[in-house]
Amino acid sequence: MNEPQPRSGDDPRTARPLLAAAGIEKAYRHGTWPARRTTPVLRGVDLTLAPAEVVGIVGENGSGKSTLMKILVGALAADAGTVTHTGRLGYCPQEPVVYERLTCDEHFELFGHAYAMTSEAERRSRRAIYAALGFERYAGTRADQLSGGTLAKLNLGLALLADPEVLLLDEPYAGFDFDTYLRFWDLVAERRTAGRSVLIISHFVTDQERFDRIVELREGRAVHR
């Protein structure tokens, strides 16, 4: 796995950002000419994510949270602005992207191959994820037979598999029970300790003390609370 970025004795929050977005703009176009309408969603969003930092993004429905996340991971092109990052990104989308006929084990094997992980590293990471999130008994279960909560665990686990420097999570704990919710925050704390960074999108934040910063998307711009 990759080595943490900060050196011993460094203050990670003064280190070079692991992810930086500058001037991100995005608008959606509806209808056909000459009645085509343009709806601006992001109007110049600036955002940085430092090593060992946990940042939350909140905002009302339609504020552009998921649009921003897709731009950060490269799944959607911005109309303007730049995104730069250091190291590997891990992405947990709001809606799980899985293959119905594959088991949990087969998903990890497939994603491990895509990440160019060795078989040994993939199996070691997979075992740790099963233990951390408590769903090893479903290792041989197909995705289309999983409950919503277990599917959410698999979705998160696939994002964690390659130990990314930057973890981007879109409503990651929406389907979790309280025990899994606490396990999730233990994982986040471990990543912070290791110098990794986590960006979490949520409709609302209840445990603000778990975040280093909260950023609100308001009228297409990022406003720090």
N, C-alpha and C positions, 0 to 999 in steps of 0.2 A: 504493500500500500504506500501511498505517497506520504512524504514526511510533512508535518505541520510547518506552516510558514514562519511564525515568529520564533526568534532565537530566545534562549533563556535570558531573562532579565529585561527583554523588550516589553514595552507597553503595546499590545497588539492594536489598540485603537488609534495609535499614531503611525502605524505601519502603512505601507502602500495598500490601497483597497484591493480586495480579491475580485470585486465586481464594481463597475462604475457605469452608470447610464447618464447621458447628458442630452438635454434638449429633446426628449422623446415626444414625438407628435404622431397621432393616429386619428384618422377620421374614416367613417364608414359612409359609403354612397348607396342610396336607395333609389329604385325606379330607373326609368330609361329616359334618355334625352327626348324632348326638352324639359320634361318634368322631373328630372333627376334632382334629388336632394342630398346634401352632405351634412352629416352629423359629426361634429368634432367630439372626440372622446378624451384624448390626451393632448394637452396644450403646452408641451415643453417641460416634461417631467425630468428632474434631476435626482439621482439616487446613488449612494455609495454603500458598500458593504465591506467592513474592515475584517481582518482576521479575528477569530474568537468573538464575533459579535452576532447577537440574535436580534433581528429587526422584524417588526410586525407591520403589515400594510393593512389598513382598514378603509372602509368607505361604504357608501350606500350602494344598493343594487344599481348597476348601470354606470358606476363611477369609473370603470375601466380597470379594475383590479386584475381580472383574468387576462384582459388584453395586454396589460403591462407585463404580466408574468410570461405570456407566450412570446412577447418580443424579447424579453431578457434571455430566454432559452433558445431563441432562434427559430421558433415554430411559426412566427408571424413577422412579416417585414414592417418596420416603422416607416411612416411617411417622411420623417426627418429625425435627426439625432443619431447618436452613436452608443454602442454597448461594447465594453471591453471586459475581459475577465482573465484571471490567472488560474491555471489548473482545471480540473475536471468539474463539470456541473452535474448535479443529480436533480432530477425533476419529478415531482409527484403531482400530476394533474388532478383537477377536481373530480373528473370522471375517469375511473381506471381504464387504462388502455391495455387490455389483456386478450389472450386468445382462448376462447371458450373451451376448446377441446384439450388444452394443455393443462397438466397438473401444476401445482406450485413449484415442485422440484424442476419440472421441465421449463417453467418460466425463468427460474434462476439460472439454469444452464444456458438457455438461449441468450439472456441478457449478459451473462458472464462472457459468452463468446463475442457478443457485440462490443463489449468493453475491452476485449483482448486480454482478459484475465486468464491466468493459468487455471487448470482444473482444480488444483490444490487450493489456490487462493479463493476461487469461487465457492468451493465446498466449505472452507473455513468461515468465510463471510456469511454464507447461507445459514450455517449452524448457529452462528452468533445472533443473527437476525431472528431466527425461529425462537431461540431462547429468550431474547429481549422482549419480543412481542407476544410470545406464548401461543404459537399456532403450529408447532411442529407436527402435531397429530394430523394436520391436513396436508402434509407434504405430498402425499400421493393422490390428493383430491383434485378433480378437474375444476377449472375456474367457474364453469357454469353451474356447479353444484355447491359453491361457497355461499355462505350468508353474506349480507352486506358488510357486516363488521369485519369478517375475515378477509373479504375482498379488499377492504380498505387497508388491512395490515399488509397484504401482498403488494398492493400499490405502493405503500411507503417502503416496504422492504426492497423492492426493485430499485427505488431511487437511492437507497442506502448501500446497495450491494458493492459498488466499486470504491467506497469510502471517498466521496467527492469532497474537494475543498470547499465548494459552495453547494448548499442544499436549498432548493427552491420548492416550496410546498404551498399548494393551492387548496385551502380548506382541508388540511390533512386529517383532522380528527373528528370530522362531522359524523362518521359512523361508529366511533369508538364508545365502548362502555367506560365507566369511570376508572376501572383498573387499568385498561389499556391507555386511557388518557394520561394517567400518572406514569406509565411505562414510557409513553412517548416523550414526556418532559425529561425523564431520566436520560433518554437517548440524546436529546437536545443538549442537556448539560454536559454529557460526555464529549460531544462534538465541540462545544465551546472550550472545554478544558484542553482538547487536542489541537486547538488553534484553527478549527474549521469554522465556517460561517453558515448561518441559517436565516433564510428569509421566508416568513410565514404570512400568507394572505388569509385573512379571516373577516367574516362579516362584522363580527364584534369581538372585542378582547375582554375576557373576564379576569385573567391573571396577569395584570400589567407588570408585576414585579418579576416575572419570568423573562421579560424582554429588556434589552439594553436601550432600544428606541422604538417608538411607535410613530409611523408616518401615515397620515391620512390623505387619501386622494379626494380632492375637493375642487370642483369646477375644472377638472382636467390637469390640475397641478398637485405636486407633492408638498404637503404642509406638515412640518414637524410639530408634534405636540409638546 
